[in-house]
Amino acid sequence: MTAPATIVICAGQPVDTGGLRGAFPEELVPAVRDALRAHLAAFPAFIGYSSATAGADILFGEEVLALGGQLNLVLPCEISDFIAQYVAPAGDAWVARFHDLRTRASRVEISCEERLLGDETLVRFNNQILQGLARLEADRLKAETHLVIVCNLGTPPEPGSPTDFMVHWPDDERLTVIDLDALASSTGVATGPLARAGIPFDGNMIFGTSPRAIRAIMFADIATFTKTFQDDQLPLLWDFLAEAQQTIESTAKTPILINAWGDGVHAAAETAHDLADYAAALAASVLEIDPAAYGLSARPRFRIALHAGPVFVGLHPLTGHGMIYGHHVNRAARIEPVALPGQMYASRYFVALLRAEMDARDYAAREAGIAYAPRYRADYIGQIDLPKHFGREAVYRLVDLNAALAATDEPQRAMKRLHAPCLKLSVKNDLSEISRLAEEIDAFCAKVGIGEDAAYAVNLALDELLTNTISYGFKDQAAHAIDVALSLEADVLVITIRDDGVAFDPSIPPTPDVHAEIEDRDIGGLGVHFVHTVMDEIDYHRRDGHNELTLKKNVAASARDTGQ
C-alpha cells in the first residue's frame, strides 16, 4: 500500500538586499538550495507549503517542483504589495522567479487581502494560516507534517520571522533547521550582522505597536427571528436568553469584545479556540432550557458564523467602546446569513487557525504528561458564494465533540434495541413548528442511535424543505397540515413529507440565488442544493392534490453502533 505524501512546510530567511551583507548573502544560495534538495529527497512523496519571499521560500518552492512535488503558496497580502516589499528589493531575477513559481504552484492563497502597511501582524497571521492549512491537508490525507526552517539561529523571534515560526511549532520531532551560519562557515561565505528577518519595516510605526491584531470573529443571530417571535413574545425571549447567558458564563471564557443588537451578537476573541468555546456554549445553552417555561411558542436557534484574521482595533469615536473593523470583519458578517439554524459555520482560515491552536495545546499537554483530546472537528461543506457579492468562501461545519460525546449516554444506547423504530408527526404551516420538529428528530435519532452527522443531515434537509413549503407553498392564509414520518429500515433512514400545497418538485434542484438572505431566497435556493448534497436518494410524486416527497439517507457509516 502506498504511503501518503508527507506535508512539508518551509519558513525561510529572505536573501540579503540593498547591497548589504547580512545572514543570507547571494553567494550562499547554492548551498541553501542543496540543503533543501537533500531534505526533500528524504521523502518518497511530498506536498510543499510556504510563502514566496525572495530567498529560502522561493528556493524551497523551486526544489519542490523540480522533485515532482505539489506546491501550495500562502501570501500575507495582495500580490502587488507582496512583490514590492518581499521580492523586488532582491532584484529583477527574483521577481521573474516569483512569477514562474506562482504560475506553476497548485494553489496560491492570500491570507489577508489588504496592504501590508509595514505591519508584522499580517505576517504572523500568515504563518499561523500556513501551518493550519498544512495540518488540515495532513488530516485529510492521514499524513505526517514536517517543518523545515532556514535561518540564522541567532535571529530574534520577531513576528513573522522563521525563528518565530519555529518557536510556535508544536512538534520538535518533525522539525529540521538549516542553519545559515553553519552553511556559511562550511562554504567559506562571509556573512554580515543579523537583521530583522520579518517584513520590510515602516519607519513611521513603532515596533510592537501595530494598529491591527489577530482576532477570531463571530456573528450570530436567531434564525427566522421576526417571523417566529412577535412583539408580545420579545420580553419573554429576553428572559429566556438571560438564563442562557448564565449557562454561557459558567462554561466559556467571555470574549474580549462583545456587542449585541436585537437578536444579533458580534464577538471577538484573541484565539480561535476561545471563540469556538463561546460559540458552542451559545448554541448549547438554548437547548438546555424549556421555552414553554417562558411562554415561548418555539425554541430560539442561533445561526453562527466564525472567521479569523488581522483586524484594526480601536475605540468607536461616538460611543468610546472598543471595536474592530476591516476586511475580515466584513467577511465574517457575510458568512453568517448562509449558516443553518443551530449550527456553527466556520471559514477555512478560522478552521486553520483553530487547528494550529489545537496542535499547540496537544504539544503542551504531551510536555506535561497529560492526555489531550481535541474538542472540535471541522466537516467540510463546500465552496459557497457569499451574499452581497462578497466572493466565495470554503465553509466548514464546526462540531463540538464534547457535546456529541454527552449525547451518547446509556439510556440513549439502550433505546437502540427498539424494533422497527419510526416517528410520525403532523406540523402546522407555521415556521415556529420547524424548531419543534427539529427537537423531535434529534430525540428520535438519539434514541435509535443514529449518529450526529446523519441527524444533522436530516434536520438540514427538513429545515430547508419545510421553510420553502410554509413560506411559498400555500396560496391562502388557512391552516394546513404537513405530515412528516421517519423510519429506520436496516441501515437506511427513510423520511417522507406530505402536504397539500402547490406542486413543487425538489428532486431536481434549480440554480440557487446565493446572493439573497436565507429568509428571502426563492423556493429551490441554496438549501435545496444542500438537501441533494446530504441525502442519498430523493423521490417526488404528486398524488390526489398532495406533494409526496421521500428522502433516503444511508446511516451505516454513522455512529449508530457506538457503545454496543
DODO-244622 format. One line per 10 residues: number of its first residue (from 1); for each residue x, y, z of C-alpha. Coordinates in nm, 4 decimals. Layout:
// residues N
NUM = X Y Z  ...
***
This chain:
// residues 564
1 = 0.0000 0.0000 0.0000  0.1458 0.3372 -0.0996  0.2184 0.5679 0.1939  0.0525 0.9135 0.1803  0.2616 1.2095 0.0758  0.4385 1.3910 0.3576  0.3356 1.7534 0.4117  0.6444 1.9757 0.4290  0.6224 2.3398 0.5408  0.9069 2.5832 0.4854
11 = 0.9701 2.9107 0.6677  1.2801 3.0740 0.5251  1.5123 3.3693 0.5651  1.4912 3.6405 0.2942  1.8031 3.6854 0.0843  2.0091 3.9956 0.1620  1.9061 4.3070 -0.0323  2.0172 4.6645 -0.0895  2.3835 4.5777 -0.1229  2.4035 4.4978 0.2481
21 = 2.5675 4.1762 0.3663  2.3666 4.0017 0.6348  2.2726 3.6452 0.7338  2.1877 3.5320 0.3779  2.4161 3.6757 0.1079  2.3516 3.5823 -0.2544  2.6648 3.3651 -0.2591  2.5006 3.1298 -0.0111  2.2070 3.0488 -0.2433  2.3638 2.7308 -0.3971
31 = 2.4366 2.5819 -0.0533  2.0825 2.6554 0.0693  1.9375 2.5020 -0.2464  2.1457 2.1856 -0.1985  2.0382 2.1568 0.1667  1.6708 2.1936 0.0774  1.7006 1.9389 -0.2024  1.8654 1.6881 0.0325  1.5911 1.7396 0.2913  1.3074 1.6908 0.0417
41 = 1.4718 1.3911 -0.1226  1.4354 1.2002 0.2051  1.0573 1.1797 0.1479  0.9222 0.9368 -0.1162  0.6389 1.1800 -0.1919  0.5631 1.5237 -0.0521  0.3403 1.8303 -0.0734  0.5026 2.1663 -0.0023  0.3590 2.4685 0.1785  0.5398 2.8030 0.2022
51 = 0.5247 3.1729 0.1341  0.7263 3.3102 -0.1601  0.9711 3.5676 -0.0274  1.2905 3.6152 -0.2306  1.5331 3.3782 -0.0648  1.4728 3.0436 0.1018  1.0964 3.0390 0.0306  1.1400 3.0644 -0.3454  1.4306 2.8161 -0.3380  1.2104 2.5697 -0.1462
61 = 0.9261 2.6087 -0.3968  1.1593 2.5548 -0.6920  1.3006 2.2374 -0.5384  0.9538 2.1026 -0.4537  0.8533 2.1352 -0.8177  1.1871 2.0088 -0.9513  1.1489 1.6885 -0.7465  0.7911 1.6296 -0.8634  0.6086 1.7573 -0.5541  0.2940 1.9667 -0.5300
71 = 0.3401 2.3269 -0.4175  0.0956 2.5455 -0.2225  0.1801 2.9133 -0.1674  0.0249 3.1250 0.1092  0.0919 3.5008 0.0896  0.0213 3.7580 0.3638  -0.1127 4.0420 0.1466  -0.2271 4.1327 -0.2040  0.0234 4.0305 -0.4717  0.1486 4.3672 -0.5983
81 = 0.2221 4.4776 -0.2423  0.3877 4.1430 -0.1691  0.6185 4.1733 -0.4710  0.7091 4.5320 -0.3877  0.8044 4.4533 -0.0296  0.9202 4.0902 -0.0334  1.0596 4.0181 -0.3791  1.1536 4.3262 -0.5826  1.4210 4.4537 -0.3380  1.6230 4.1397 -0.4222
91 = 1.6299 4.2256 -0.7938  1.4506 4.1561 -1.1208  1.5749 3.7964 -1.1398  1.3973 3.7095 -0.8150  1.0774 3.8795 -0.9381  1.0847 3.6641 -1.2515  1.1356 3.3516 -1.0384  0.8438 3.4529 -0.8177  0.6108 3.4847 -1.1171  0.7277 3.1492 -1.2539
101 = 0.6700 2.9837 -0.9160  0.3263 3.1381 -0.8784  0.2271 3.0143 -1.2245  0.3404 2.6577 -1.1560  0.2050 2.6259 -0.7994  -0.1019 2.4059 -0.7482  -0.2616 2.6687 -0.5275  -0.1900 3.0306 -0.4319  -0.3794 3.1745 -0.1344  -0.3759 3.5235 0.0124
111 = -0.4432 3.5189 0.3849  -0.5337 3.8888 0.4063  -0.6447 4.0835 0.1007  -0.5206 4.4131 0.2387  -0.1993 4.6122 0.2092  0.0819 4.5222 0.4458  0.1349 4.8809 0.5676  0.4615 4.7867 0.7388  0.2697 4.5711 0.9844  0.4153 4.2466 1.1223
121 = 0.0693 4.1283 1.2363  -0.0254 4.0110 0.8873  0.2939 3.8086 0.8595  0.2402 3.6390 1.1970  -0.1154 3.5517 1.0888  0.0114 3.4205 0.7544  0.2456 3.1817 0.9363  -0.0405 3.0555 1.1530  -0.2625 3.0010 0.8488  0.0247 2.8339 0.6629
131 = 0.0655 2.5871 0.9485  -0.3082 2.5310 0.9911  -0.3782 2.4703 0.6218  -0.0890 2.2242 0.6029  -0.2219 2.0414 0.9084  -0.5717 2.0228 0.7607  -0.4311 1.8692 0.4433  -0.2328 1.6215 0.6529  -0.5515 1.5295 0.8407  -0.7304 1.4701 0.5114
141 = -0.4506 1.2502 0.3784  -0.3688 1.0901 0.7157  -0.0122 1.2070 0.6608  0.2700 1.3493 0.8710  0.3583 1.7200 0.8729  0.7199 1.8382 0.8850  0.8625 2.1886 0.9180  1.1945 2.2999 0.7690  1.3358 2.6311 0.8892  1.6080 2.8187 0.7008
151 = 1.7575 3.0870 0.9233  2.0395 3.2011 1.1453  1.9504 3.0677 1.4889  2.0740 3.3882 1.6461  1.7938 3.5882 1.4816  1.5383 3.7089 1.7422  1.1915 3.5510 1.7055  1.0195 3.8675 1.5835  0.6631 3.8342 1.4491  0.6665 3.6762 1.1057
161 = 1.0283 3.5614 1.1191  1.1396 3.1990 1.0643  1.2542 3.1757 1.4261  0.9106 3.2991 1.5396  0.7535 3.0207 1.3308  0.9916 2.7699 1.4927  0.9085 2.8877 1.8465  0.5377 2.8227 1.7841  0.5883 2.4858 1.6115  0.4497 2.2105 1.8403
171 = 0.6457 1.9064 1.7184  1.0234 1.9075 1.7670  1.0499 1.5547 1.6290  0.9349 1.6784 1.2870  1.1438 1.9943 1.2755  1.4549 2.0458 1.0615  1.6723 2.3570 1.0862  1.9028 2.4597 0.8030  2.1405 2.6945 0.9868  2.2665 2.9714 0.7592
181 = 2.5595 3.0464 0.9895  2.6743 2.6842 0.9770  2.6356 2.6762 0.5974  2.8352 2.9973 0.5618  3.1161 2.8587 0.7771  3.1306 2.5298 0.5835  3.1372 2.7026 0.2433  3.3595 2.9957 0.3334  3.0932 3.2569 0.2540  3.1259 3.5752 0.4556
191 = 2.8125 3.6978 0.6296  2.7300 4.0255 0.7990  2.5374 4.1449 1.1051  2.1985 3.9935 1.1756  1.8999 4.1952 1.0557  1.5256 4.1621 1.1025  1.4055 3.8536 0.9188  1.0415 3.9581 0.9010  0.8837 4.2285 0.6882  1.0322 4.5446 0.5430
201 = 0.9763 4.7843 0.8311  0.7752 5.1055 0.8179  0.9820 5.3677 0.9968  0.6686 5.5601 1.0921  0.5436 5.2683 1.3014  0.6876 5.1893 1.6434  0.7743 4.8193 1.6542  0.5187 4.6203 1.8556  0.2504 4.8917 1.8404  0.0535 4.7704 1.5397
211 = -0.2989 4.9139 1.4979  -0.4015 4.5643 1.3850  -0.4398 4.2476 1.5845  -0.5252 3.8879 1.5020  -0.8780 3.8198 1.6145  -1.1273 3.5363 1.5916  -1.4612 3.6893 1.4906  -1.8184 3.5714 1.5437  -2.1514 3.6908 1.4073  -2.4711 3.5190 1.5190
221 = -2.8429 3.5815 1.5087  -3.1653 3.3971 1.5839  -3.2993 3.2232 1.2741  -3.6399 3.3461 1.1481  -3.6469 3.5907 1.4410  -3.9024 3.8367 1.3031  -4.1339 3.5644 1.1743  -4.1210 3.3424 1.4827  -4.1208 3.5858 1.7764  -4.3887 3.8547 1.7723
231 = -4.3687 4.1764 1.9742  -4.5618 4.0338 2.2704  -4.3116 3.7493 2.2993  -3.9953 3.9613 2.2956  -3.9852 4.0274 2.6729  -4.0260 3.6523 2.7272  -3.7471 3.5827 2.4789  -3.5108 3.8224 2.6579  -3.5822 3.6422 2.9873  -3.5096 3.3101 2.8163
241 = -3.1778 3.4419 2.6815  -3.0844 3.5860 3.0214  -3.0978 3.2343 3.1655  -2.8973 3.1074 2.8682  -2.6338 3.3724 2.9404  -2.5866 3.2345 3.2923  -2.5014 2.8959 3.1405  -2.2645 3.0535 2.8905  -2.0773 3.2447 3.1614  -2.0192 2.9253 3.3581
251 = -1.8885 2.7218 3.0629  -1.6921 2.9594 2.8346  -1.4456 3.2441 2.8564  -1.6057 3.5813 2.7895  -1.4873 3.7296 2.4571  -1.2655 4.0378 2.4766  -1.5247 4.2240 2.2701  -1.8954 4.1562 2.2520  -2.1796 4.3650 2.1104  -2.5472 4.2836 2.0693
261 = -2.8386 4.4434 1.8868  -3.1846 4.2888 1.8766  -3.1293 3.9203 1.8108  -2.7755 3.9709 1.6745  -2.4481 3.9044 1.8549  -2.0995 4.0132 1.7436  -1.7961 3.8938 1.9396  -1.4188 3.8755 1.9067  -1.1537 3.6781 2.0933  -0.7768 3.6547 2.0904
271 = -0.7821 3.2867 1.9931  -0.9997 3.0735 1.7693  -1.0360 2.8134 2.0447  -1.1714 3.0669 2.2953  -1.4293 3.1889 2.0455  -1.5261 2.8355 1.9422  -1.5864 2.7600 2.3113  -1.8088 3.0670 2.3406  -2.0000 2.9857 2.0219  -2.0509 2.6246 2.1317
281 = -2.1801 2.7455 2.4691  -2.4184 2.9865 2.2945  -2.5560 2.7120 2.0702  -2.5872 2.4603 2.3556  -2.7368 2.6968 2.6143  -3.0657 2.7443 2.4273  -3.1090 2.3663 2.4022  -3.0950 2.3195 2.7789  -3.3890 2.5457 2.8646  -3.7566 2.4664 2.8151
291 = -3.9019 2.7504 2.6053  -4.2526 2.6691 2.7272  -4.1430 2.7632 3.0793  -4.1015 3.1171 2.9500  -4.4228 3.1168 2.7470  -4.2429 3.0895 2.4129  -4.4073 2.9078 2.1221  -4.0720 2.7950 1.9761  -3.7137 2.7427 2.0795  -3.4756 3.0129 1.9507
301 = -3.1865 2.8720 1.7483  -2.8775 3.0704 1.6612  -2.7050 3.0515 1.3279  -2.3387 3.1178 1.3987  -2.0519 3.2242 1.1708  -1.6851 3.2118 1.2720  -1.3921 3.3684 1.0898  -1.0415 3.4916 1.1776  -0.7867 3.7407 1.0532  -0.5971 4.0623 1.1202
311 = -0.8344 4.3472 1.2059  -0.7980 4.7103 1.3001  -0.8708 4.7717 1.6681  -0.9710 5.0926 1.8401  -1.2411 5.2890 2.0199  -1.5592 5.3981 1.8484  -1.5491 5.7801 1.8278  -1.9177 5.8166 1.9208  -1.9532 5.5601 2.1990  -1.5996 5.5231 2.3324
321 = -1.6467 5.1463 2.3261  -1.3963 4.9027 2.1817  -1.4458 4.7994 1.8197  -1.2803 4.6073 1.5400  -1.3101 4.6760 1.1690  -1.1604 4.5828 0.8342  -1.1886 4.3258 0.5567  -1.2057 4.0210 0.7828  -1.4868 4.1664 0.9974  -1.6919 4.2251 0.6832
331 = -1.6211 3.8733 0.5610  -1.7349 3.7206 0.8897  -2.0614 3.9143 0.8648  -2.1216 3.7759 0.5141  -2.0780 3.4148 0.6281  -2.3496 3.4378 0.8949  -2.6507 3.4511 0.6543  -2.5544 3.1163 0.4951  -2.5277 2.9329 0.8294  -2.8058 2.6937 0.9215
341 = -3.0029 2.7307 1.2449  -2.8375 2.5625 1.5420  -2.5059 2.5174 1.3572  -2.1609 2.6739 1.3784  -2.0252 2.7561 1.0325  -1.6576 2.8456 1.0060  -1.4350 2.9815 0.7335  -1.1272 2.7982 0.6086  -0.8989 3.0421 0.7905  -1.0839 3.0066 1.1202
351 = -1.0543 2.6277 1.0952  -0.6843 2.6549 1.0014  -0.6137 2.8840 1.2977  -0.8105 2.6562 1.5297  -0.6158 2.3543 1.4018  -0.2845 2.5269 1.4714  -0.4009 2.6197 1.8218  -0.5129 2.2635 1.8955  -0.1659 2.1498 1.7832  -0.0130 2.3803 2.0427
361 = -0.2480 2.2504 2.3138  -0.1621 1.8926 2.2209  0.2111 1.9678 2.2425  0.1761 2.1433 2.5793  -0.0255 1.8502 2.7151  0.2343 1.5969 2.5980  0.5131 1.8026 2.7545  0.3208 1.7988 3.0830  0.2394 1.4273 3.0558  -0.1342 1.4973 3.0306
371 = -0.3763 1.3268 2.7924  -0.5268 1.5579 2.5311  -0.8299 1.5097 2.3071  -0.9269 1.7802 2.0535  -1.2628 1.9324 2.1356  -1.3640 2.0252 1.7808  -1.3982 1.8598 1.4423  -1.4452 2.0543 1.1191  -1.6625 1.8953 0.8484  -1.6103 2.0473 0.5055
381 = -1.9352 2.1685 0.3462  -1.8031 2.3229 0.0257  -1.7325 2.6459 -0.1587  -2.0226 2.8861 -0.1061  -2.0948 3.2178 -0.2766  -2.1392 3.4749 -0.0012  -2.4248 3.7299 -0.0012  -2.3759 4.0899 -0.1135  -2.1415 3.9718 -0.3923  -1.8635 3.9179 -0.1373
391 = -1.6926 3.6375 -0.3256  -1.6639 3.2687 -0.2408  -1.5655 3.1012 0.0850  -1.4727 2.7459 0.1770  -1.7145 2.6755 0.4624  -1.6933 2.4115 0.7342  -1.9405 2.2939 0.9968  -1.7725 2.3034 1.3361  -1.8736 2.0115 1.5582  -1.8312 2.0247 1.9362
401 = -1.7114 1.6731 2.0192  -1.7801 1.7259 2.3892  -2.1481 1.7807 2.3114  -2.1530 1.4817 2.0773  -1.9995 1.2607 2.3460  -2.2528 1.3759 2.6033  -2.5338 1.2725 2.3680  -2.4316 0.9042 2.3773  -2.5243 0.8201 2.7362  -2.6504 0.4801 2.8471
411 = -3.0274 0.5455 2.8291  -2.9894 0.6509 2.4668  -2.7789 0.3446 2.3851  -3.0431 0.1208 2.5405  -3.3039 0.2595 2.3018  -3.1041 0.1298 2.0052  -3.2718 -0.2024 2.0528  -3.6148 -0.0649 1.9530  -3.7799 -0.2841 1.6895  -3.8612 -0.1150 1.3572
421 = -3.8296 0.2376 1.5021  -4.0371 0.5116 1.3439  -4.1543 0.8643 1.4128  -4.4727 1.0244 1.2776  -4.5589 1.3902 1.3229  -4.8030 1.6410 1.1835  -4.6944 2.0044 1.1915  -4.8838 2.3221 1.1092  -4.7833 2.5540 0.8263  -4.6108 2.7846 1.0747
431 = -4.2355 2.8466 1.0749  -4.2245 2.8114 1.4544  -4.3123 2.4436 1.4080  -3.9720 2.3754 1.2486  -3.7927 2.4158 1.5814  -4.0325 2.1687 1.7464  -3.9835 1.9236 1.4624  -3.6039 1.9536 1.4895  -3.6183 1.8668 1.8589  -3.8352 1.5618 1.7909
441 = -3.5979 1.4436 1.5181  -3.2919 1.4940 1.7389  -3.4575 1.2916 2.0127  -3.5605 1.0160 1.7699  -3.2106 0.9889 1.6212  -3.0566 0.9764 1.9670  -3.2993 0.7064 2.0777  -3.2264 0.4770 1.7865  -2.8528 0.5515 1.7986  -2.8258 0.7395 1.4698
451 = -2.5059 0.9433 1.4718  -2.4871 1.3214 1.4904  -2.3826 1.3587 1.1266  -2.6893 1.1756 0.9952  -2.9204 1.3601 1.2360  -2.7698 1.6876 1.1169  -2.8330 1.5897 0.7546  -3.1985 1.5110 0.8257  -3.2566 1.8397 1.0063  -3.0754 2.0325 0.7350
461 = -3.2994 1.8798 0.4692  -3.6247 1.9235 0.6593  -3.5403 2.2772 0.7706  -3.4964 2.3852 0.4094  -3.7848 2.1890 0.2618  -4.0383 2.2887 0.5252  -3.9296 2.6519 0.5201  -3.9907 2.6530 0.1447  -4.3274 2.4797 0.1791  -4.4543 2.7029 0.4617
471 = -4.3272 3.0251 0.3036  -4.4279 2.9639 -0.0572  -4.6443 2.6517 -0.0818  -4.9874 2.7787 0.0250  -5.1918 3.0385 -0.1603  -5.4325 3.1103 0.1255  -5.3980 3.2044 0.4912  -5.5760 2.8938 0.6179  -5.4197 2.6334 0.8446  -5.2668 2.3358 0.6674
481 = -5.1106 2.0158 0.7986  -4.7718 1.8851 0.6861  -4.7156 1.5188 0.7675  -4.3588 1.4039 0.8378  -4.2550 1.0445 0.9027  -3.9181 0.8838 0.9737  -3.8488 0.5117 0.9719  -3.5259 0.3188 1.0121  -3.5187 0.0292 0.7679  -3.1975 -0.1715 0.8193
491 = -2.9223 0.0851 0.7548  -3.1412 0.3307 0.5644  -3.3313 0.6173 0.7256  -3.6433 0.6955 0.5192  -3.8082 1.0354 0.5550  -4.1426 1.1153 0.3945  -4.3120 1.4547 0.3715  -4.6721 1.5013 0.2567  -4.8590 1.8316 0.2153  -5.1447 1.9830 0.0159
501 = -4.9505 2.2872 -0.1043  -4.8856 2.3932 -0.4616  -4.6974 2.1415 -0.6741  -4.3211 2.1642 -0.6357  -4.0614 1.9031 -0.7297  -3.7300 1.9499 -0.5412  -3.5848 1.6261 -0.6795  -3.4104 1.8329 -0.9479  -3.2500 2.1390 -0.7817  -3.2690 2.4690 -0.9705
511 = -2.9826 2.7175 -0.9786  -2.9803 2.8821 -0.6337  -2.9848 3.2566 -0.5703  -2.6807 3.2678 -0.3445  -2.6793 3.6446 -0.3008  -3.0145 3.6764 -0.1232  -3.0566 3.6404 0.2515  -3.1770 3.2972 0.3635  -3.5274 3.4188 0.4544  -3.5603 3.5943 0.1165
521 = -3.4404 3.3166 -0.1135  -3.6844 3.1745 -0.3624  -3.8011 2.8207 -0.3227  -3.5385 2.5859 -0.4636  -3.2464 2.8002 -0.3443  -2.9117 2.7119 -0.1973  -3.0699 2.4996 0.0751  -3.2303 2.2624 -0.1774  -2.8845 2.2176 -0.3245  -2.7675 2.1182 0.0254
531 = -3.0533 1.8691 0.0507  -2.9153 1.6877 -0.2532  -2.5683 1.7036 -0.1011  -2.6629 1.5365 0.2284  -2.9293 1.2903 0.1116  -2.8603 0.9719 -0.0859  -3.1951 0.9494 -0.2696  -3.4790 1.1944 -0.3363  -3.8079 1.0911 -0.4976  -4.1154 1.3065 -0.5650
541 = -4.4757 1.2350 -0.6681  -4.7912 1.4424 -0.6950  -5.0928 1.2353 -0.5871  -5.4521 1.3376 -0.5116  -5.3626 1.7050 -0.4834  -5.0729 1.6361 -0.2456  -4.6947 1.6619 -0.2712  -4.5300 1.3381 -0.1592  -4.1546 1.3560 -0.1116  -3.9342 1.0655 0.0005
551 = -3.5762 1.1143 0.1189  -3.3337 0.8327 0.1966  -3.0138 0.8515 0.3979  -2.7738 0.5602 0.4464  -2.6714 0.5666 0.8132  -2.4470 0.2589 0.8132  -2.1372 0.4786 0.8387  -2.2814 0.6952 1.1174  -2.2281 0.6433 1.4864  -2.5354 0.4205 1.5068
561 = -2.3487 0.1292 1.6674  -2.1339 0.3328 1.9061  -2.1288 0.1832 2.2508  -2.2676 -0.1589 2.1650
***
